[in-house]
Amino acid sequence: MFENTAPREQPYTVRLEGNNLSIRDLMEVRFTFLRLLEQRIGAPTRVVKCYRAWASQLESGSDALTDAQITLARAWRDAWDHASEMAGPLLSNPHTTAFQFELFR
């Protein structure tokens, strides 16, 4: 009868870094960015896999990754670019604010 309205627990968050951030930026735009990221990549477990593959690629280069990891890293970059392109203009100060992805641990 009742829907579960509790927020799903995710192993990550997206933060905003910048000056003069509005409540709308911190709530709506940040949520929109995260939703866009997940729409492109999929479930939270896949988001984490893609992010880790991308981080490994940055650290070690593509030569150290498998083809599957390179595909995951590319999916991360494509999703991040898309979410930035769509949600960035919604920010109060888009030129001075950056989205930051953070894994919980």
PyMOL CGO cylinders between C-alpha atoms (Angstrom):
from pymol import cmd
from pymol.cgo import CYLINDER

trace = [
    CYLINDER, 0.00, 0.00, 0.00, 2.75, 2.44, 0.90, 0.3, 1, 1, 1, 1, 1, 1,
    CYLINDER, 2.75, 2.44, 0.90, 5.66, 3.10, -1.40, 0.3, 1, 1, 1, 1, 1, 1,
    CYLINDER, 5.66, 3.10, -1.40, 9.12, 3.00, 0.03, 0.3, 1, 1, 1, 1, 1, 1,
    CYLINDER, 9.12, 3.00, 0.03, 10.20, 6.61, -0.28, 0.3, 1, 1, 1, 1, 1, 1,
    CYLINDER, 10.20, 6.61, -0.28, 13.48, 6.21, 1.57, 0.3, 1, 1, 1, 1, 1, 1,
    CYLINDER, 13.48, 6.21, 1.57, 16.42, 7.21, -0.60, 0.3, 1, 1, 1, 1, 1, 1,
    CYLINDER, 16.42, 7.21, -0.60, 18.38, 4.29, -1.96, 0.3, 1, 1, 1, 1, 1, 1,
    CYLINDER, 18.38, 4.29, -1.96, 21.75, 3.83, -0.42, 0.3, 1, 1, 1, 1, 1, 1,
    CYLINDER, 21.75, 3.83, -0.42, 24.53, 4.46, -2.86, 0.3, 1, 1, 1, 1, 1, 1,
    CYLINDER, 24.53, 4.46, -2.86, 28.21, 3.78, -2.44, 0.3, 1, 1, 1, 1, 1, 1,
    CYLINDER, 28.21, 3.78, -2.44, 29.03, 7.25, -3.82, 0.3, 1, 1, 1, 1, 1, 1,
    CYLINDER, 29.03, 7.25, -3.82, 27.93, 10.86, -4.06, 0.3, 1, 1, 1, 1, 1, 1,
    CYLINDER, 27.93, 10.86, -4.06, 28.43, 13.84, -6.29, 0.3, 1, 1, 1, 1, 1, 1,
    CYLINDER, 28.43, 13.84, -6.29, 29.57, 17.02, -4.58, 0.3, 1, 1, 1, 1, 1, 1,
    CYLINDER, 29.57, 17.02, -4.58, 29.74, 20.54, -5.86, 0.3, 1, 1, 1, 1, 1, 1,
    CYLINDER, 29.74, 20.54, -5.86, 32.82, 22.70, -5.47, 0.3, 1, 1, 1, 1, 1, 1,
    CYLINDER, 32.82, 22.70, -5.47, 32.52, 26.42, -5.96, 0.3, 1, 1, 1, 1, 1, 1,
    CYLINDER, 32.52, 26.42, -5.96, 31.50, 29.70, -4.41, 0.3, 1, 1, 1, 1, 1, 1,
    CYLINDER, 31.50, 29.70, -4.41, 28.01, 31.01, -3.75, 0.3, 1, 1, 1, 1, 1, 1,
    CYLINDER, 28.01, 31.01, -3.75, 26.28, 27.67, -4.24, 0.3, 1, 1, 1, 1, 1, 1,
    CYLINDER, 26.28, 27.67, -4.24, 22.51, 27.86, -3.88, 0.3, 1, 1, 1, 1, 1, 1,
    CYLINDER, 22.51, 27.86, -3.88, 20.28, 25.33, -2.17, 0.3, 1, 1, 1, 1, 1, 1,
    CYLINDER, 20.28, 25.33, -2.17, 18.92, 24.52, -5.63, 0.3, 1, 1, 1, 1, 1, 1,
    CYLINDER, 18.92, 24.52, -5.63, 22.47, 23.76, -6.81, 0.3, 1, 1, 1, 1, 1, 1,
    CYLINDER, 22.47, 23.76, -6.81, 23.14, 21.53, -3.84, 0.3, 1, 1, 1, 1, 1, 1,
    CYLINDER, 23.14, 21.53, -3.84, 19.85, 19.66, -4.05, 0.3, 1, 1, 1, 1, 1, 1,
    CYLINDER, 19.85, 19.66, -4.05, 18.27, 19.73, -7.51, 0.3, 1, 1, 1, 1, 1, 1,
    CYLINDER, 18.27, 19.73, -7.51, 21.20, 20.20, -9.84, 0.3, 1, 1, 1, 1, 1, 1,
    CYLINDER, 21.20, 20.20, -9.84, 23.42, 17.76, -7.98, 0.3, 1, 1, 1, 1, 1, 1,
    CYLINDER, 23.42, 17.76, -7.98, 20.61, 15.18, -8.03, 0.3, 1, 1, 1, 1, 1, 1,
    CYLINDER, 20.61, 15.18, -8.03, 20.00, 15.82, -11.74, 0.3, 1, 1, 1, 1, 1, 1,
    CYLINDER, 20.00, 15.82, -11.74, 23.70, 15.27, -12.47, 0.3, 1, 1, 1, 1, 1, 1,
    CYLINDER, 23.70, 15.27, -12.47, 23.69, 12.01, -10.54, 0.3, 1, 1, 1, 1, 1, 1,
    CYLINDER, 23.69, 12.01, -10.54, 20.50, 10.81, -12.24, 0.3, 1, 1, 1, 1, 1, 1,
    CYLINDER, 20.50, 10.81, -12.24, 21.95, 11.59, -15.69, 0.3, 1, 1, 1, 1, 1, 1,
    CYLINDER, 21.95, 11.59, -15.69, 25.14, 9.73, -14.83, 0.3, 1, 1, 1, 1, 1, 1,
    CYLINDER, 25.14, 9.73, -14.83, 23.18, 6.67, -13.72, 0.3, 1, 1, 1, 1, 1, 1,
    CYLINDER, 23.18, 6.67, -13.72, 20.88, 6.79, -16.74, 0.3, 1, 1, 1, 1, 1, 1,
    CYLINDER, 20.88, 6.79, -16.74, 23.90, 6.51, -19.01, 0.3, 1, 1, 1, 1, 1, 1,
    CYLINDER, 23.90, 6.51, -19.01, 25.81, 3.90, -17.00, 0.3, 1, 1, 1, 1, 1, 1,
    CYLINDER, 25.81, 3.90, -17.00, 23.23, 1.89, -15.10, 0.3, 1, 1, 1, 1, 1, 1,
    CYLINDER, 23.23, 1.89, -15.10, 22.97, 0.54, -11.58, 0.3, 1, 1, 1, 1, 1, 1,
    CYLINDER, 22.97, 0.54, -11.58, 25.21, 1.85, -8.77, 0.3, 1, 1, 1, 1, 1, 1,
    CYLINDER, 25.21, 1.85, -8.77, 27.42, -1.25, -8.94, 0.3, 1, 1, 1, 1, 1, 1,
    CYLINDER, 27.42, -1.25, -8.94, 28.15, -0.56, -12.60, 0.3, 1, 1, 1, 1, 1, 1,
    CYLINDER, 28.15, -0.56, -12.60, 28.75, 3.14, -11.86, 0.3, 1, 1, 1, 1, 1, 1,
    CYLINDER, 28.75, 3.14, -11.86, 31.41, 2.13, -9.33, 0.3, 1, 1, 1, 1, 1, 1,
    CYLINDER, 31.41, 2.13, -9.33, 33.03, -0.32, -11.78, 0.3, 1, 1, 1, 1, 1, 1,
    CYLINDER, 33.03, -0.32, -11.78, 33.15, 2.32, -14.51, 0.3, 1, 1, 1, 1, 1, 1,
    CYLINDER, 33.15, 2.32, -14.51, 34.56, 4.95, -12.16, 0.3, 1, 1, 1, 1, 1, 1,
    CYLINDER, 34.56, 4.95, -12.16, 37.25, 2.60, -10.85, 0.3, 1, 1, 1, 1, 1, 1,
    CYLINDER, 37.25, 2.60, -10.85, 38.23, 1.60, -14.39, 0.3, 1, 1, 1, 1, 1, 1,
    CYLINDER, 38.23, 1.60, -14.39, 38.48, 5.27, -15.37, 0.3, 1, 1, 1, 1, 1, 1,
    CYLINDER, 38.48, 5.27, -15.37, 40.55, 6.07, -12.25, 0.3, 1, 1, 1, 1, 1, 1,
    CYLINDER, 40.55, 6.07, -12.25, 42.87, 3.14, -13.04, 0.3, 1, 1, 1, 1, 1, 1,
    CYLINDER, 42.87, 3.14, -13.04, 43.25, 4.37, -16.58, 0.3, 1, 1, 1, 1, 1, 1,
    CYLINDER, 43.25, 4.37, -16.58, 44.25, 7.81, -15.31, 0.3, 1, 1, 1, 1, 1, 1,
    CYLINDER, 44.25, 7.81, -15.31, 46.75, 6.31, -12.88, 0.3, 1, 1, 1, 1, 1, 1,
    CYLINDER, 46.75, 6.31, -12.88, 48.29, 3.54, -14.98, 0.3, 1, 1, 1, 1, 1, 1,
    CYLINDER, 48.29, 3.54, -14.98, 47.34, 4.31, -18.57, 0.3, 1, 1, 1, 1, 1, 1,
    CYLINDER, 47.34, 4.31, -18.57, 45.35, 2.24, -21.01, 0.3, 1, 1, 1, 1, 1, 1,
    CYLINDER, 45.35, 2.24, -21.01, 48.13, -0.31, -21.54, 0.3, 1, 1, 1, 1, 1, 1,
    CYLINDER, 48.13, -0.31, -21.54, 47.64, -1.65, -18.01, 0.3, 1, 1, 1, 1, 1, 1,
    CYLINDER, 47.64, -1.65, -18.01, 43.90, -2.28, -18.51, 0.3, 1, 1, 1, 1, 1, 1,
    CYLINDER, 43.90, -2.28, -18.51, 41.96, -5.09, -20.10, 0.3, 1, 1, 1, 1, 1, 1,
    CYLINDER, 41.96, -5.09, -20.10, 39.66, -4.39, -23.02, 0.3, 1, 1, 1, 1, 1, 1,
    CYLINDER, 39.66, -4.39, -23.02, 36.68, -4.72, -20.66, 0.3, 1, 1, 1, 1, 1, 1,
    CYLINDER, 36.68, -4.72, -20.66, 38.18, -2.14, -18.29, 0.3, 1, 1, 1, 1, 1, 1,
    CYLINDER, 38.18, -2.14, -18.29, 38.85, 0.25, -21.17, 0.3, 1, 1, 1, 1, 1, 1,
    CYLINDER, 38.85, 0.25, -21.17, 35.21, -0.10, -22.22, 0.3, 1, 1, 1, 1, 1, 1,
    CYLINDER, 35.21, -0.10, -22.22, 34.10, 0.66, -18.65, 0.3, 1, 1, 1, 1, 1, 1,
    CYLINDER, 34.10, 0.66, -18.65, 36.41, 3.68, -18.44, 0.3, 1, 1, 1, 1, 1, 1,
    CYLINDER, 36.41, 3.68, -18.44, 35.06, 4.98, -21.75, 0.3, 1, 1, 1, 1, 1, 1,
    CYLINDER, 35.06, 4.98, -21.75, 31.49, 4.53, -20.48, 0.3, 1, 1, 1, 1, 1, 1,
    CYLINDER, 31.49, 4.53, -20.48, 32.40, 6.59, -17.40, 0.3, 1, 1, 1, 1, 1, 1,
    CYLINDER, 32.40, 6.59, -17.40, 33.92, 9.41, -19.44, 0.3, 1, 1, 1, 1, 1, 1,
    CYLINDER, 33.92, 9.41, -19.44, 30.99, 9.51, -21.86, 0.3, 1, 1, 1, 1, 1, 1,
    CYLINDER, 30.99, 9.51, -21.86, 28.44, 9.55, -19.03, 0.3, 1, 1, 1, 1, 1, 1,
    CYLINDER, 28.44, 9.55, -19.03, 30.39, 12.19, -17.10, 0.3, 1, 1, 1, 1, 1, 1,
    CYLINDER, 30.39, 12.19, -17.10, 30.65, 14.43, -20.14, 0.3, 1, 1, 1, 1, 1, 1,
    CYLINDER, 30.65, 14.43, -20.14, 26.94, 14.04, -20.90, 0.3, 1, 1, 1, 1, 1, 1,
    CYLINDER, 26.94, 14.04, -20.90, 25.88, 14.76, -17.30, 0.3, 1, 1, 1, 1, 1, 1,
    CYLINDER, 25.88, 14.76, -17.30, 28.20, 17.80, -17.18, 0.3, 1, 1, 1, 1, 1, 1,
    CYLINDER, 28.20, 17.80, -17.18, 26.85, 19.13, -20.46, 0.3, 1, 1, 1, 1, 1, 1,
    CYLINDER, 26.85, 19.13, -20.46, 23.22, 18.75, -19.38, 0.3, 1, 1, 1, 1, 1, 1,
    CYLINDER, 23.22, 18.75, -19.38, 23.39, 19.70, -15.68, 0.3, 1, 1, 1, 1, 1, 1,
    CYLINDER, 23.39, 19.70, -15.68, 26.20, 22.27, -15.79, 0.3, 1, 1, 1, 1, 1, 1,
    CYLINDER, 26.20, 22.27, -15.79, 24.12, 25.06, -17.34, 0.3, 1, 1, 1, 1, 1, 1,
    CYLINDER, 24.12, 25.06, -17.34, 21.52, 24.59, -14.58, 0.3, 1, 1, 1, 1, 1, 1,
    CYLINDER, 21.52, 24.59, -14.58, 23.99, 25.76, -11.91, 0.3, 1, 1, 1, 1, 1, 1,
    CYLINDER, 23.99, 25.76, -11.91, 23.75, 29.26, -10.46, 0.3, 1, 1, 1, 1, 1, 1,
    CYLINDER, 23.75, 29.26, -10.46, 27.42, 29.87, -11.36, 0.3, 1, 1, 1, 1, 1, 1,
    CYLINDER, 27.42, 29.87, -11.36, 28.29, 27.27, -14.00, 0.3, 1, 1, 1, 1, 1, 1,
    CYLINDER, 28.29, 27.27, -14.00, 31.68, 28.78, -14.82, 0.3, 1, 1, 1, 1, 1, 1,
    CYLINDER, 31.68, 28.78, -14.82, 32.93, 28.63, -11.25, 0.3, 1, 1, 1, 1, 1, 1,
    CYLINDER, 32.93, 28.63, -11.25, 31.36, 25.40, -10.01, 0.3, 1, 1, 1, 1, 1, 1,
    CYLINDER, 31.36, 25.40, -10.01, 32.60, 21.85, -10.58, 0.3, 1, 1, 1, 1, 1, 1,
    CYLINDER, 32.60, 21.85, -10.58, 31.03, 18.46, -10.00, 0.3, 1, 1, 1, 1, 1, 1,
    CYLINDER, 31.03, 18.46, -10.00, 33.15, 16.04, -7.95, 0.3, 1, 1, 1, 1, 1, 1,
    CYLINDER, 33.15, 16.04, -7.95, 32.47, 12.30, -7.72, 0.3, 1, 1, 1, 1, 1, 1,
    CYLINDER, 32.47, 12.30, -7.72, 33.33, 10.61, -4.42, 0.3, 1, 1, 1, 1, 1, 1,
    CYLINDER, 33.33, 10.61, -4.42, 33.19, 6.96, -3.40, 0.3, 1, 1, 1, 1, 1, 1,
    CYLINDER, 33.19, 6.96, -3.40, 32.21, 6.23, 0.20, 0.3, 1, 1, 1, 1, 1, 1,
    CYLINDER, 32.21, 6.23, 0.20, 34.67, 4.13, 2.17, 0.3, 1, 1, 1, 1, 1, 1,
]
cmd.load_cgo(trace, "trace")
